[in-house]
Amino acid sequence: MIKLKVTGMTCGHCEMAVKKALSQVPGVEQVVSVDRSREEAVVEGSPDVSALVAAIEEEGYQAEAASP
Protein backbone atom coordinates (compact mmCIF):
# COMPACT_ATOMS: atom_id res chain seq x y z
CA MET A 1 0.00 0.00 0.00
CA ILE A 2 1.33 3.43 -0.96
CA LYS A 3 0.19 6.60 0.79
CA LEU A 4 0.55 10.01 -0.78
CA LYS A 5 0.06 13.46 0.68
CA VAL A 6 -2.08 15.45 -1.76
CA THR A 7 -2.75 19.15 -1.31
CA GLY A 8 -4.98 21.49 -3.24
CA MET A 9 -8.16 19.37 -3.33
CA THR A 10 -11.21 21.42 -2.36
CA CYS A 11 -14.23 19.36 -3.44
CA GLY A 12 -15.56 15.99 -4.50
CA HIS A 13 -14.69 16.74 -8.12
CA CYS A 14 -11.06 17.19 -7.06
CA GLU A 15 -11.10 13.80 -5.34
CA MET A 16 -12.54 12.14 -8.44
CA ALA A 17 -9.94 13.78 -10.70
CA VAL A 18 -7.12 12.51 -8.48
CA LYS A 19 -8.66 9.04 -8.25
CA LYS A 20 -9.04 8.82 -12.03
CA ALA A 21 -5.46 10.02 -12.61
CA LEU A 22 -4.05 7.50 -10.13
CA SER A 23 -6.07 4.62 -11.59
CA GLN A 24 -4.39 5.18 -14.97
CA VAL A 25 -0.82 4.85 -13.64
CA PRO A 26 0.75 1.52 -14.66
CA GLY A 27 1.08 -0.83 -11.70
CA VAL A 28 -1.89 0.54 -9.74
CA GLU A 29 -4.17 -2.36 -8.84
CA GLN A 30 -6.69 -0.29 -6.87
CA VAL A 31 -7.16 3.26 -5.67
CA VAL A 32 -8.15 2.54 -2.07
CA SER A 33 -9.07 6.09 -1.09
CA VAL A 34 -8.71 9.76 -1.91
CA ASP A 35 -9.62 12.02 1.01
CA ARG A 36 -9.39 15.79 0.70
CA SER A 37 -9.95 16.42 4.42
CA ARG A 38 -6.93 14.27 5.32
CA GLU A 39 -5.03 15.39 2.20
CA GLU A 40 -4.29 11.75 1.46
CA ALA A 41 -4.50 9.22 -1.35
CA VAL A 42 -3.89 5.50 -0.90
CA VAL A 43 -3.23 3.01 -3.70
CA GLU A 44 -2.47 -0.70 -3.87
CA GLY A 45 -0.12 -2.27 -6.35
CA SER A 46 3.47 -1.70 -7.40
CA PRO A 47 3.50 1.58 -9.32
CA ASP A 48 6.44 3.94 -9.47
CA VAL A 49 5.84 6.59 -6.80
CA SER A 50 7.21 9.34 -9.02
CA ALA A 51 4.64 8.37 -11.68
CA LEU A 52 1.86 8.68 -9.09
CA VAL A 53 3.10 12.12 -8.06
CA ALA A 54 3.40 13.20 -11.70
CA ALA A 55 -0.16 12.04 -12.46
CA ILE A 56 -1.55 14.05 -9.55
CA GLU A 57 0.49 17.13 -10.41
CA GLU A 58 -0.69 16.91 -14.02
CA GLU A 59 -4.23 17.36 -12.67
CA GLY A 60 -3.14 20.56 -10.89
CA TYR A 61 -2.60 19.35 -7.32
CA GLN A 62 0.55 18.98 -5.25
CA ALA A 63 1.66 15.52 -4.14
CA GLU A 64 4.48 13.73 -2.38
CA ALA A 65 5.06 10.34 -0.79
CA ALA A 66 3.64 10.34 2.73
CA SER A 67 5.85 9.44 5.66
CA PRO A 68 5.26 5.82 6.70
N, C-alpha and C positions, 0 to 999 in steps of 0.2 A: 504494500500500500504506500502510495506517495502522497504527501500533503504539501500543498502550496499555499503561500500567503498571497492573496489577491486583493489589491486595493483599487478603489475607483468605482465599484459596483454600487448603484443607488436604487435599483428596482428589480422586479422579477424579470423584466426583459434582459437586464444585464446578466443575471444568473443564467438565463437560457442561452445567451450568446456565448458565455464562457463554457457552459456545458457542451454546446454544439462544437465549439472550436476544439475542446479537449478530446471529444469523442472521435475526431478525425485524425488525431495524431497516431502514427503507426506504433503499435505495441500496447495501446490502451485497450484493455479488455472491458472495462466498465468505468463510467464516471459515477462514483459512489455518492458524492454530494458536492454541491456548490452553495455556499451560505454567505450572503453578503453581510449579515450582522456579525458573523465571526471572521469575516474576511478570509475565508478558507475554501479551498477546493481539494477534494480527495479522489484519487483515481487508483484503480487496480490494473496490474499488468506490468510490463517491463519496457515502458517507453523511455526515451532519452529525456531527462529532466529539462535540458536546454530547449528541446523541441516543444515541450509543454509550455514553458515560459514564453517562447516565441509566439506560439499560437494565441496565448492570452493577450500578449502585447499587441499583436496584429489586430485584435478586436478593440484596442484602445484602453486597456487596463494595465496596471502594473502588477508584476508577479515575481515571486522568488521562491526557492525551496524553503519550506518551513523547517524550523529547528525540530529535531526529533523529540 
